[in-house]
Amino acid sequence: MNLLVPNLGSTSLKYQILEMPSEQVLGKGRFERVRNYSEAIEQIRIAGIPVHAVAFKAVHGGPRYCGTFLIDDGVVEALREFLPAAPAHNAIYLAAIEAFRQSMPGVPLVAAFEPEFHSTLPPHACLYGVPAAWRAEGIRKYGFHGASHQYVAERCAAILGRQSRLVSCHLGGSSSMCAIDRGRSIDTTMGFSPQSSRSYS
């Protein structure tokens, strides 16, 4: 199966096409100054490598979507619902999902949400001291940069020969730290929203 993995920016699209499960790279590229994702997608199609599925790294889908899901109307609605919490991220993915749906009809689209790695947070680490009604509406610590922190945990385990307790630091346009205990996220500095590069819990 050939899996297209796009990395989306506000005006860019980078991608790889991987043959799975071998993870062999069949093609890759990048487009800058993208104003229309459909045009970039068409260029990928012209490359002639068949695509059987598209996998996105999604950011914020609220409490219902903290894992990996086939993109359906429910996923799209959750991205819209949490757009105010992640406007710089969710807006990009909503536009791209629509473009891929139109340009590659019938090709399954999958979203891997960043908070998935943090689904192991203990209750005391993900609850805010706010009214219960707010928590029922989805106000909680989600954690982000999950794929990055998970990769650090897995690489450290491979290098050290065992899973350890460690602090992972994701440094970039936005930054976060994660306390990891034997491969499981137990606390993180980024909470309800990924918007601030200084997100304190």
ABEGO torsion letter per residue (X at the ends): XBBBBBBBBAABBBBBBBBOAAGBBABBBBBBGBABAAAAAAAAAAAGBBBABBBBBBABAEAABABBBBBBAAAAAAAAAAAAABAAAAAAAAAAAAAAAAABBGBBBBBBBAAAAAAABBAAAABBBBBAAAAAAGBBBAEBGAAAAAAAAAAAAAAAGBBBBBBBBBBBABBBBBBBBGGBBABBABBABAABABBBX
